Amino acid sequence: MCSSLSLLSLPEDLLVHVLAFCDVDDLFVCKRVCTRLEQLIGRDVYLQYKIELAVTGMVDVPSPAGAGMPVMERLGKLREHRERLRRGTFADSGVEYSWQQWPKIDEMPTDGWEASLAFGSEIAYVVVKPPQREISVCAPPIVGGERAGSEEGTQVRMRQWRVPLEAFPAGEVTAVSVDIAQDLLVVVQPVTTCCHVMVHLRSLDVPEQRHPEAAHPVLYTGHLKQLSGGRPSPTAMSHIQIHKNLVAWIYSTTTTYCRNCDVEVWDWKAGRLLWRRHFDREVTYTLLDSSHVVVTGPSMDHLLVYDFLSAPAATVSEPDRAQHVLALKLPPSEREPSIQESSIPSPPTSSVPFWTDPALRIIVVAFSSRAALLIPYSTFATLLQQKRRELTEATHWDDWGMRGSLLLHLSGNQYPALWMTRHCYPYGSRVALMYFESESYFEGDAVIFDLNPWAARYARRAPHIPSKDAMYGFLVDPKAAFGTEWTMVPHTVYHGPGMSPGFAQAPPILAMDQGGFTAAFTGRIFPSRFLGSISYFT
C-alpha cells in the first residue's frame, strides 16, 4: 500500500512517463485497480495508442526523424480500422481485377493466364500473362494510407507493378514471387539443357536490374535425385516463401508411383543454400521464423519442425528422425493435413504508420474433412523452448493441442451448411473462411477468425455486428457452429461481406492482409483458369 501511495504521489507527467514503460497487460491491470490511473491512461494519447495497437494486432512503425504521422492521427486511424472491422464495413477494389460473371461473358481476357499468391512480407497477387507479354503484381491498399473514392470506398486503389516478360528472354516463366518490403522479384525459369532451374533475383521496381543486395543475380538448383545422375522427369517449383534474407520453396518431380519433393531454404542475399530436405512423398510447409520450418503431408499424422540453421544440409539417404527438432501429433479424428502457406509480416516501407504484429501470426493446417487447425506461432515458440533435444518421439495431441491451438470442426449433423477451409491463407492473427448455404457455392459469406487475445478481450465489451453486405448475418454463429465457445485459446470472430462466385466457379481463394482479405476466383471446370480477384479492406 505504501509503495502504491508513493507512486500516486508522483507528478502526473512523471507518472505517465513511468506508465509508458509498462506493457499492455500492466496497463489494463492499472486501469482495473486504480481510478486515478484509469483516468490518466484514458487521457494520454500515447498510452491509448499503445493499447489500441495491441487490440488491433498491430505494431508501431517508427518514422524517419522529422517525418511521419502524429500519434493522435495514428490513433484515429487505428480506431477507425477497428470499428469498421467490428461492424463488418468493408470497402472493395471493384471489378478492375475481377470478372465474376464467367462464363456468361463471351470474351475473356484471361486465356493462358497463370495466377498465384506471393508470400513475402505481405501476401501479394501475381498473374503471368503470356498473351500480354507481362507479369502483373498487385497488393491491397495499406490501412492508414491514403485512399481514393467515396465514403463507401468503392474505388479504393490497389498497389500495382507490371513486369515485362522481355526482361526474361531465356524461355518460359514457370513461377514468380515477390517481397514488396524488400523490392524483391523472384522469377523461375527451367534450364532446358539439364536438370536445373534458374531463379532470377531482380528488383520489383526495376525488373531489368538484379537486386542490389543479391550476391548472385541467379540461383541454380534442381531435384536431388536428378542432380545425382538420374534421368530427367517432369519437375515443378512451387510454394515460394520469402522472409528477410531467406527464400524457401518446394522442388518436386513426378515418378511412376508418387511425387517426390525437396524443401529448400536459401540465403538469397549471400546466394547460398542453407538447408535441403528430401521427402519421398508430397508435402506442404511454411516458414515459422528465421531458423525453423514446419512440414506435413497428406499421409502424415503429425507436424515436423526443422531447425535449418543448426542442422547440416540433408541428403537423400538421411532419415526423417535424424533431423526434426519437434514433432507434434495432429488430432486423431482428422485426415490429410495440408499446411496453408503464410507470410511473416513486415511493413513495406517506413512511411506506413503501423503494421501487423508478426509475433501474433498463426499457422493454419487444413484437413480433408473441412476442418482446420489454427496454431499461434507462440505455441511453436514455447514448445521449442521446452523440448529437450534428446527427445525424438512426437508430442501427443492431448499434451499440446487442446491448450495451444484452435480446432475448427463443423458438425455436419447440426450444421448442414458448408465451410471451406482449404485455400484460406492467414496473415498475422487472422484467417478468413467461407460459409455457404449449399454445395452450389453460388453465394456465401466470409467469416474471419482472429486469435489475438487482446481482440478477444475487447470483443466481450463491444460485440461484433454482421456486415451489411453479408448474406446470412445472424443466421450463423461461427463459435457455436465450430464449438469453440469454451476453448482455452482466446479468439473472436468477425462477419465479413457476402460474395457470389457465379456459375461454374470454384469457391474463392481467401488470403488475409493487413486490413482485410482478398478473394481470388478460378474456374471450377478449368482449375488453372484465373478469373480475377476482389480485395476487401476496412
N, C-alpha and C positions, 0 to 999 in steps of 0.2 A: 504494500500500500504506500509506503514511504517513497519508494522508487517511482511509483506511478504519479504521486503528487509532485515530486520533484521534476518529473518530465513535463507535466502540465504547467508548471510554473515558468517554463522557458518562454521567451518572447515568441510570438506567433510565427514570425519569419524564420526563426531558428528551428522551431518545431516542424515547420513544413520542410525545411532542409533535411531534418532527420528522417521524416517520413518518406522522402524521395529515395532513400536507400533501402526501404522495405520492399519485399516482393509483394505480389498481389494477394497472396494468402494472408500476409500480415496486415495489409491494408483493410481487408474485409473483416478480420478479427478486431482491428481498432474501431471500425465503424460499429460493430456489434456491442462492444463493451463500454464505449465512452461516447456520450452525446457530443461533447466538445470536439473530439477527434472526428466524429462523423460529419459535423458541420464544417470543420476545417478541410477535410478531404473533399467534401462536396463543393467547396468554394475555389479550390485550387485547380487551375486548368491542367497543369502538368500531371497531377495525381489522377484526375479524371481521365486524361488521355491514356495514362498507363493502364488503368482498369479497363478502358474501352478496347485497347489493343488485345488484352487477354480475352475478353468476352467475344471478340470477333475473330480470334485466332490469328492475329497479325503481329508483326514486329516492326518497330520504327526503322526507317531507312535514313541514316544521317545525311544531311545535305552538305555540299561544299560550303566552306566558310563564306558568310555574307550572302548566301543564296538559299533557296528553298522556301517551303511553305511554313507560315507561322503555326505554332502548336494549336492555337484556337481554331484555325481553319482546318487543320488535320483532324481535330476532334470532331468538328462539324461534319466532315465528310465520312468519318468512321460511323458516327451515329446515323447518318442518312443511309449508309450501306446496311447497317444492322436492322434498321426499321423496315427498309424495303425488302430485305430477306425475310423478316418476321411476317410481313404482310403478303409475301409472295408476289411482290410487284417487280416484274422483270421487263426490261427493255429487250429488244431483239435487233439483230443485224439486218432484218428484211430479207428480200428474195434475191439480192445480188449474188449470193453464193449458193442458192438453192433452187432446184426445180422439182418441187414436191409432187407435181401432177403427172409425172411419168407413169405409165406410157401414153397418157392422153395427148400429150404434145407430139406433133408429127416429127419435128426436127429437134433432136437432142444434141447439144454441142459437146457431149462427153465421150464420144466414141474413142476408144483407146486410152482413155484417162486411167491412171492408177493412183489411188488416194491412200494415204497413210497418216498416222499420227506420229509426231516427233516429240520424244520425251527428253527434254533438256531441262533447263532451269524452270521452264513452264511448258505446258503442252501446246504445241503448235500444229498446224494442219498443212500437209504437203500434198500437192497434186502434180504428178508428172504428166504433161500434155504433149505427146509426140506430134499430133497434127498441128499444134500451135508452136512447136519447137521451143517450149519453155517449161520451167518448173515454177509453179505458183506456191507461195508460202503465205499463210495468214495466221494471225493470232488475235484473240479478243481484245477489246479496249481494256484499259487499266482503271481499276477502282480509284477514284480520287483524281483522275486525269480529266482533261477537257473532253467534252462530248458535244457533237453537233446534232441538232434536231429539236423536236418539240419536247414538251414536258414528259410525254409518254415514252420518249426516247426511241421513236420508230426509225430514225435514221442515224443511229449511233455507228460510228465508223470503225471498221476493223483495221488492224495494222497489216500492211501488205508488203511483200517483196516479190519481184519477178526475176528469175534466173534464166538466161538464155541457154538452151541446150548446146549451142555452138561453143560454149566455154568448155565442153567435154567431148572433144572430137574422137576419142578413142573407140567409141562404139555405144552399145545400148547402156542406158542407165537403169540399174536393177533395184536400187534402194537409195533413199535420201533421208537425212535427218538434219536437224538444226538445233542450236542452242542460242537463243536470242540474246541472252545476257552476255555471252562471250563473242558475239558476232561470228559464230562458227557454223559453217555449212559442210556437211559430210555427204559425199556422193560416192556411190559404189558402182564400179564397172568390172565385168569379167575380163580376164586375160584369155583370149580365145586360143592362144598357142600353148597354154599349160594349165595347170590346175589351180592357179592363183586367182585372186581378185585384187583389184586396186581400190583403195579407199582414199579419195581425194580430201584434203583438208583445206578449205577455202574460206574466204571472208564472205559472209552473207550479204553485206552491203556492196561489196565489190567482188562478185564471184569469179571474175577472171584472175584474181590475185590469190596467191597462197595466204593462209592465215599467218599473220606476223609472229605469232607465238609458237608455231609448229616448227620443230627442228627439221622435219622432213615434209615435203609437200604431199607425199603419197605413202601410205602404208600398204604392205603386201602381206596377204595371209591366204590360207587355204585349209581344207579339211585334213586332219592329221593322217588318216589312212592313205589319202591320195598323195600327200606330200612325201610319204614314206615309200612310194613306189607303186601304189595301186592304180588301176585303170580309171580314167575319168568317168564320172557319172553325174547326173543332174544335181546341181548344187544351188543353194539359196542362202542369202544373208538377210537376217530379219531381226526384229526386236532390238533395234539400236537404242541405247540409252547413254546420255551424256551427263556428267556431273563434274564440274571444275576441270581438272586435268585428265579425267577418266572418260573413256568411251568403251562401252561394252556391247556385245552383240551375240547372236546365235548364228553359227555357220553350220548348215545342215546339208546332208546328202541322203538321197533315197536309194535303198538297196532292194533286193527282191523281197525281203521279209519285213523290213522295218525302216524307220527313218532315224539315222544317226545324227547326233548333234554335238558340236563343240561350243561351249560357252567360253568366250574370250573377254579379257579385260586388258585394255591398253592404256598407257600414259601417252595421250596423243601429242602433248607438248614435247615430250622427250623422244617420241617415235619408238617406244619400247613396249614389247609385250610383257605384261606383268603376270598374267595367270591364264591358264587354259585347262579346261576340264572336259574330257570326252565322256559322252553318255551313249550307250547302245540302245537308246530309246528317245522318244520325243519328250522334250522338257519345256517348261516355262520358267522364267526367273525375273528378278528385279534387283537393282542395287539397293542395299539398305543404307549405306553411308560410304565414307571414303575408304573403307577397308573390308567390307563384308557384302556378300551377295547371297540371296536366298533362292533355292531351286526346288521345284517339284515336277511331277509328271502325271499323266492320266492313269498310269498303272501303279502309282506310289500312294502310300497311306500316311506320308509324313512330309514335313518340310526339312530341307537340309540347308544349313547356314555354313558358308565357307569364308575363311579369312584369306583373301587373295594377296595380302601384303606379307603375311608371315609364312605362308606355305610356298614351297617351291613349285615351279611350273609342272603341271601334270603330264603324264604320258599315257598312251593307250592302255598299257598293262596295269596301271596303278588302280587298286580297288577303291571304291567309294569311301569305306570306313576309315581309310588312312588319311582322309583329307578334311572331312567336315568337322567343324568345331561345336556344332549344336544340331541336334535332330529333335523335331517336335512332332509327336503323333497328332494326326488330324482326327476330327470327330468320327467315330466308328460307323455312324449311320450314313455318311456321305461318300460319294464315289467320284472318280475322275476329276481331281483337283486341277485348277489352272490359275496360276498367278497372273493377275491383271497388271500390265506394265504401269509404272508410275514415275513421276518426276520428283526430284528433291528440290523444293522451292528455293529460288534465288532471284532477287529483283533484277529486272532488265537493265536499269540504269540507276544512277544515284539521284536522279531527279524525281523519282516516284516518292510519295510521302511515307508509304508503308507497304508491307508485302506479307504474304502468307508465311506463317511461322513454320520452319522446317522441323522443329522439334515435335510438332503436333501431328506430323504426317501419319497416314495409315497405309497398311498393305492390305489388299483385297485378294482373297482366294475364292474363286467361283467353282461351283460343283455342278455336275450334270443334272441334279435334281432341282435346279432353280433355287439353290441355296447359296449363301455367300458367308464367308468368314471375314470380319473386319478386325484387323490386328493393329493396334497402335505401335508405332516404332519404339516407344518407351518400353513395351513388353519385351521386344527383342533385346534392347539395351540392358534391361535388368537381368534377363536370363543369361546373357553372355557374360555379365559380371559375376554372376553366381556360379556359373558352370565351371567345374574343375576339369582341366584338360585331359586328365587320365580317364575320365568317364566317357565312354563312347556309345552307350546304349541310349535309345531315344527316350525323351521325357514324355510320360504318358499324358494323354489329353486331360484327364482329371486333375493333373498336377499343375497345369498351366492355362488351359483353355477357358475354364469357367470364370476365372478372375482376370484373365489377361486378354480377352477378345470378346467380340460380339458376334454371335451366330444368328444369322437371319435365315430362318427356315419356315416357309409358308405351309400351313396345314391345309392340304387340298380339300379335306372333308368339310372344314369350316369355312374356307375362303376359296371358292371355285375360280376366282379371277386369277390372272397370270401376273407374275412379277419376273422381269427379265434381269438377270444378274451378270450374265456374260457380256463382255464388251462394255463394261462400266468401269471407267478409269478414275481413280481418286486423285485429288490434289489437296495437300495439306490434310486437314482433319475431316474432309467431306468427300462423299461419293454420291452420285445420283443414280437412281434405279428407275425403271419404267413400270408403270402399273397399267394393265389392260383389262377390260371387262370380258374379252373373249379372245379366242385364238385367231380371229381375223386380223388383229393388230391394226385396225382401221383408225382407232383413236385411243389415246391414253394420257396419263398424267406423269410428270416427273416428280419423284419424291427424293429428297436429299437427306441422307443420314449424316449427322455431324457428331464426332466423338470428342470434341473439345469440351473438357469438363466444365470450363467457365461458361460456355454457351449453354450447357445443360442446366447449370445453376440459375442463369438468368432467365431461361425459358419457364422455370417454375413461377417466376413473378410476372412474366409477360408472355402468355401463351401465343403460339403461332396462329396465324389466320390463313385459311386456304386462299391460294391465288385467285383473283377474279377471273383469270384465264383458265383455271382448272376445270376439267370436265366432270369430275366426281366430287371434289371438295370433301365435305364431312362424311360422305358415304363410306369412307375407309379410314381406319385408324391404323397407321403402319405399326405402331408399337404393339397394339393388340393383335394385329394380323401375324406378326412375327414372334409374339410372346416375349418381348424384350422389356416389358414394364419393370420387372424386378431383377434385372441383370445387375451384376456388380460393376460393369463398365458404364460410367456416366455417358449419356448421349441424348441428343434431341433430334427432332425430325421437322423439316420444312416442306411445305406443299408448294411445288413448282407449277409452271404453266402446263396446259394441255397441248398435245401435238396430234396431228392427223397425218401419219406417214403416207397414206394413199394406197391405192390398189397395186398389188404385185410388188410391194416394197417390204424389205425386211424390217424388223424392229430397229429403231435408230441406235447408233453407237453413241454413248454419252461419256463425255470427258469433262471433268471439273476444271475450273481455273480459279484465279484469284477472286473474281466477283460473281461467278455463276457457273455455267456449263455450256458446252456446245453439243448439238445433236448432228451427227453425220448420217446421211441417208444413202442406202445402197439398194440395188435391185434384188428382189427375193429369188427371181429366176436366174439372174446373172449375178452371182455374189461379188464378182470383181468390178461390176459396173458402178461407178460413183455417180450419184445423182445430186450432190451438193450438200450444204450444211447450213445450219442457222445457229448463231450464238445467242444465248440468253444471259443477261447480266443485270445486276442491281444498279 
